Amino acid sequence: MKKILMLMFGVISTFAFSQTPKGFSYQAVLRNANDQVLANQDVKLRVSLTNSEGSVTHYSETHTLTTSANGLVALVVGEGGEITGTFSAIPWTENQISLKLEVKVGSAASYTVMGIQPLQAVPYALFAGNTNEIASSPTATEEEPIFVVRNKDGKIVFAVYQSGVRMYVEDNAASKGAKGGFAVGGLSTQGKGEVEYLRITSDSARIYIDTSSIKGAKGGFAVGGLSTQSKVGNIDLLRVTADSTRVYVKENGTKGAKGGFAVGGISTQGKTGASQFLNITPDNYFIGHESGQNISLLGQYNSTLGYQSGKSLTTGKENIFIGFQSGLENANGSWNTFMGYKAGLSNSASYNTFIGYQTGKGNTTGQNNTFMGFNCGESNTTGRNNVFIGNECGRYNFGGNNNVFIGDSSGLNNQANYNVFIGKAAGRENVTGLYNTFIGYQAGFGNNTGELNCYMGYNAGYSSNAFFNVMIGYEAGMNNFTGGQNVFLGWRAGKNNNGSFNTFLGSGTGHENTEGNYNSFMGYFAGYSNTAGSSNVFLGFRTGYTNLNGKNNVFIGDSTGYLSQGNSNVFIGKGAGSENSTGSYNTLIGFNTGRKNAFASYNCFLGYEAGYNTYSNYNTFIGYQSGYNHEVGISNVFMGYRSGFNANGESNVYIGDSTGFNPDGFTGVTGNYNVIIGKGSGFRNRTNFNTFIGYNAGFENTVGTYNVFMGYLSGRSNSEGHHNVFIGHESGINNTVGWSNNFIGQGAGYSNEDGTNNIFIGNDAGRLNLGSSGNIFIGRNAGYNSTDHSNTIIGHTAGEYLASGTNNTFLGTLAAYERSGGSGNLILGSYANNLGGSGDNNTILGTGAGYSIIGSGNVFIGYNAGYSETGSSKLHIANASNKTLIYGEFDSEKLQFNASVNVRDFMVLQPQTSAPASPAKGTVYFDDNDNKLKVWDGTTWQSCW
């Protein structure tokens, strides 16, 4: 039950009465508990008319209804069913009559009482049936009134015609009398201070309603149709309530003299073509003196407001004209909106929107225009598809099409097409320039004929009259007159430019450029002072700041090329080449690279502070602080972390971390024509003609010259040695002053310090040689332990353990391998004299010959000859270790053949005067005494003949 009560809470009712007293209309809106309308619901209402307390029911009836989509139900009380009582017997004059409502929603079984509502106004027609009537003559015409009230001058003040009612008031001046004009007041207030409900004077029509309640049977103010008086359910023509004012006219109403709704002047009633102040029909709304007064039947859906607004309208459709003489001469133009004094005054076209004082005043055939602002587009005549918004914007545009001007006086003098000007005075002087876009205060102000430009920002492109420019930013390209195809972006970018094909991005970029072409500047104040320099690329904070005439430069990074006036330079990195003044053809890449380079040219520096202090030419420095303090040398190549850090000189190649670093910083000391490659190689070098390749190769070299060190730590300790060639890991690592040495192989000449003219080839060849000279060691470990001079040892580990001895020649794998000393030995053959010894002056030829430890003065020839011999002064010629073909003893002058001897021609025996002492059996000699050949038979000498 509570829910149903909530559904009916907020019922809104209205009353309308028919001419015949058969009932009165009632409307209500049904809502649910959430204040949402109860749409399209079946309901049953029971209406009862009772005394004020609801205790006595005079009449009741029911109505079965369906709510509308808005929850509305409408009924006529007196036309329901299930009637109780007689409607005509209701005592309207005796007591206050109340309306009792009950409702059933949907399939509810019983009614819910909604309450009792007093009727605030008694429907007079229900008890005034005998009132006298004034009826029209059946033969009266449309122009003959049924009832007339005239003033003392005989003019009609109030008249009732066949199809309407008209009231006339003085239109020359407002009536000053207490009863002036036309007024309707409350009946009950005649003896009091009057309360007016309706007043009509020459300057206004006023209707006053009670805003405190609209529930009365005749609440608000309404004018109904005359033809509906005999029908139930009147049709409203004019309704004024606290929340709205509504005028209703018949959509297919007649066009008779008194049709529609109109307000005219009282003084023109007797004249032809009466002045029209207000004319509202289903087709058109005209408000204002002579507004729309020439409209034809074809002109429809126009709305005008103002003196002579739309006066010439005949067939124009769907126009809105508001303002003095707005759209005055528009006859056939349609779909226009004009608002303002003389807006669209001369218009005859369609699809225009003019808002503001004299906007589009001169427009005749121009279509699809939108003008808004004082005098905006005032002179436009044939221009189409324009949008002008702002005081006097596009004012003198006559025939320009497809323009957009927004801002005070923007495009003021424009006559061209396809321009977009946004901002006060933007493109103000443009006349014939096409396809321009100017945005900002006075952007493109002076452009007259320039085309295809885009300017954005305060005074951007202010003086420009060129083509194909893009200028964006405060005063960007402000003084550009003739420069074309430029792009400027930033505060005062290219402000004074007159060059072409430039791109300036950033505050102050190219600020002073006047003649320079083909430049690209990006960054705060980049290329600020450039005047005639061309084909430059400056990117970064103040890059190329003071460049005036320099050409073909590329500066990238904070302050790069800050002071440069040179040409064809490439500076990349903060501070790179920042102090360069006249130097040209330099390539400097990295933080502060070549910073102090003032006038040098043809340099290439790459890396943090590379070539920082350099002011010489033809140098290439690559790496962190490479060539940092290099000053005067030319044609150098430094590559690597701090390579050539303190180096001077020319034609040097330093590649690797700290190569040629020269930490002692000998000012003015120069090293020339060096090639140093590898981390730390030539670290202390300050001299000439050296080639160091490998980690720390030639690390300590200071004054040594003509050296070639190649390999990890090769020649590391060399300081003064010269003409050395060290190739291999740690080769000549400890050489300090030794010269003319050739060490090739890992560890070759490892310990050599001051030895000279040595050739060590092979891993660890001559490894322990300290100061000896004139040695040739070739082969792995050849002469490994040698500390003496003038030895030639060739072969894998040959003479490895030779510690002392000179003038030896060892050749062969493991030749003299374990020999510890001795001089003047010639040992040739693999494993020859392998076990060595310390003897001198041995000649050993053959693989394995003299293999054992031997003495001195031996001659061994052949494979394994004298293999087991350990003595001295021996001769062994053999090809096996256990058989000597020829044996000899030099100290005893003994020679032994261990084989048959064949002499082909002859053999001469030296004659002896005495027989050999202690002969062996078979000893032969020639006896000079008797000239006989004798042989020892073991007992005696026997003569052979």
Secondary structure as GFF3:
##gff-version 3
##sequence-region A 1 945
A	DSSP	alpha_helix	2	8	.	.	.	ID=ss1
A	DSSP	beta_strand	24	29	.	.	.	ID=ss2
A	DSSP	beta_strand	42	50	.	.	.	ID=ss3
A	DSSP	beta_strand	57	66	.	.	.	ID=ss4
A	DSSP	beta_strand	72	77	.	.	.	ID=ss5
A	DSSP	beta_strand	81	84	.	.	.	ID=ss6
A	DSSP	three_ten_helix	87	89	.	.	.	ID=ss7
A	DSSP	beta_strand	98	105	.	.	.	ID=ss8
A	DSSP	beta_strand	112	118	.	.	.	ID=ss9
A	DSSP	three_ten_helix	124	126	.	.	.	ID=ss10
A	DSSP	beta_strand	147	150	.	.	.	ID=ss11
A	DSSP	beta_strand	156	160	.	.	.	ID=ss12
A	DSSP	beta_strand	165	167	.	.	.	ID=ss13
A	DSSP	beta_strand	182	185	.	.	.	ID=ss14
A	DSSP	three_ten_helix	187	189	.	.	.	ID=ss15
A	DSSP	beta_strand	196	200	.	.	.	ID=ss16
A	DSSP	beta_strand	205	207	.	.	.	ID=ss17
A	DSSP	beta_strand	221	224	.	.	.	ID=ss18
A	DSSP	three_ten_helix	226	228	.	.	.	ID=ss19
A	DSSP	beta_strand	236	240	.	.	.	ID=ss20
A	DSSP	beta_strand	245	247	.	.	.	ID=ss21
A	DSSP	beta_strand	261	264	.	.	.	ID=ss22
A	DSSP	three_ten_helix	266	268	.	.	.	ID=ss23
A	DSSP	beta_strand	276	280	.	.	.	ID=ss24
A	DSSP	beta_strand	285	287	.	.	.	ID=ss25
A	DSSP	beta_strand	303	305	.	.	.	ID=ss26
A	DSSP	beta_strand	320	322	.	.	.	ID=ss27
A	DSSP	beta_strand	337	339	.	.	.	ID=ss28
A	DSSP	beta_strand	353	355	.	.	.	ID=ss29
A	DSSP	beta_strand	370	372	.	.	.	ID=ss30
A	DSSP	beta_strand	387	389	.	.	.	ID=ss31
A	DSSP	beta_strand	404	406	.	.	.	ID=ss32
A	DSSP	beta_strand	420	422	.	.	.	ID=ss33
A	DSSP	beta_strand	437	439	.	.	.	ID=ss34
A	DSSP	beta_strand	454	456	.	.	.	ID=ss35
A	DSSP	beta_strand	470	472	.	.	.	ID=ss36
A	DSSP	beta_strand	487	489	.	.	.	ID=ss37
A	DSSP	beta_strand	503	505	.	.	.	ID=ss38
A	DSSP	beta_strand	520	522	.	.	.	ID=ss39
A	DSSP	beta_strand	537	539	.	.	.	ID=ss40
A	DSSP	beta_strand	554	556	.	.	.	ID=ss41
A	DSSP	beta_strand	570	572	.	.	.	ID=ss42
A	DSSP	beta_strand	587	589	.	.	.	ID=ss43
A	DSSP	beta_strand	604	606	.	.	.	ID=ss44
A	DSSP	beta_strand	620	622	.	.	.	ID=ss45
A	DSSP	beta_strand	637	639	.	.	.	ID=ss46
A	DSSP	beta_strand	653	655	.	.	.	ID=ss47
A	DSSP	beta_strand	675	677	.	.	.	ID=ss48
A	DSSP	beta_strand	691	693	.	.	.	ID=ss49
A	DSSP	beta_strand	708	710	.	.	.	ID=ss50
A	DSSP	beta_strand	725	727	.	.	.	ID=ss51
A	DSSP	beta_strand	742	744	.	.	.	ID=ss52
A	DSSP	beta_strand	759	761	.	.	.	ID=ss53
A	DSSP	beta_strand	776	778	.	.	.	ID=ss54
A	DSSP	beta_strand	792	794	.	.	.	ID=ss55
A	DSSP	beta_strand	809	811	.	.	.	ID=ss56
A	DSSP	beta_strand	826	828	.	.	.	ID=ss57
A	DSSP	beta_strand	843	845	.	.	.	ID=ss58
A	DSSP	beta_strand	859	861	.	.	.	ID=ss59
A	DSSP	beta_strand	874	880	.	.	.	ID=ss60
A	DSSP	beta_strand	883	889	.	.	.	ID=ss61
A	DSSP	beta_strand	894	897	.	.	.	ID=ss62
A	DSSP	beta_strand	924	927	.	.	.	ID=ss63
A	DSSP	beta_strand	932	936	.	.	.	ID=ss64
A	DSSP	beta_strand	941	943	.	.	.	ID=ss65
###
